[in-house]
Amino acid sequence: MKLSLPSRVGAVALAGVLALSLTACGSDDPVGDAPSASGGSTDMAGAMSGELNGVGSSAQEKAMDAWRAGFQTANPDVTVNYDPAGSSAGRTQFIEGGADWAGSDSALKPEELTSAKETCKSDAIDIPVYVSPIAVVFNLDGVTSLNLSAETIANIFAGKVKTWDDAAIKADNPDAKLPSTAITPVHRQDGSGTTKNFTDYLNKAANGAWTAEGADDWPLQGGESGTGTSGLIQAVQGGQGTIGYADESAAGTLGKVSIKVGDAFVGPTAEAAAIAVDASPRDEERGANDVVVKVDRTTTVAGAYPLILVSYAVACSTYADDAKANLVKGLLGYIVSAEGQSAAQSAAGSAPLPEKLAADAKTAVDAIAGA
């Protein structure tokens, strides 16, 4: 039986896995209720108390562990719970009122914004908190890295390129010893923002080889799958000739693909992800403080890796309870600060928010208020 957020969070908290209660000792720069993007804090450090419940992106999980630890160290009377149940589950539970905020690897859809406004009694907003490359990962004896174009990746996941010694793969990897092993693509079983970003990349960058638009749910029938980032990685690790896609922080020792950008191949690094974000415009159709990046999947800017996710914190712009508003504002303020972004970089290898995006994110957080 699938538990609701309070039940699931409570069960995990009792197990001592999600809920951290850390002392303020050892924090030289405590985080207050409204930290600046430069990592500064207010005089309110340590004065906050209460509980926050979040749910969503499994890609954010390592970063979220670091954010929760940092925030609770400075605010030892606050407990932050986070259930990495996936982006779709996070947005759904937030909209249904079962979470104080959600983590999502894709921004709220127009219809979700409408539904969330009824729950929030105010506009819901997307705040960028985490920028990371999505790695195309594989498990193939004797091969640790490959170069692949978006078109070849699309044809692999569509089942048109069936073996590792296919001519399309060999053409971009002339020095690799590629076996005739069958390729087994692995996709996310659950609704996932990582899937949406991956399929959006294939749709826009694969020269027509992938016709389905970006979506949270895998668009093809059948095939191997795994639930959550960890489930997908385990499925890839458990087979020979497998290939999948996941936040780069979870890739571990699996082989990783460098994707073709212009005439070069670029690997999934934080630096390359940051270049791609800088090359991408904002969605100007969004409302005030709804900060959404329209990732340019076809950029040819040198060094850019456009197979990325810009992951968001989804929150209400106004909360009925002043104390809850201050807690959400405090946590998200810490997350988008230089200190919070540095913590995520250390824990998950993510790219810190670019300066302008970080400033916009801070402005959005600062505008969160009580009713």
Buried (B, 14 or more C-beta within 10 A) or exposed (E): EEEEBEEBBBEBBEEEEBBBEBEBEEBEEBBBBBBBBEBBBBEBBBBBEBBBBBBBBBBBBBBBBBBBBBBBBBBBEBBBBBBBBBBBBBBBBBBEEBBBBBBBBBBBEEEBBEBBBEBBEBBBBBBBBBBBBBBBBBBBEEBEEBBBBBBBBBBBBBEEBEEBEBEBBEEBBEEBEBBEBEBBBBBBBBBBBBBBBBBBBBBBBBEEBBEBEBBBBBBEEEEBBBBBBBBBBBBBBEBEBBBBBBBBBBBEEBBBBBBBBEEEBBBBBBEBBBBBBBBBEBEEEBEEBBBBBBBBBEBEBEBBBBBBBBBBBBBBBBBEEEEBBBBBBBBBBBBBBBBBBBBBBEBBBBBBBBEEBBEBBBBBBBEBBEE
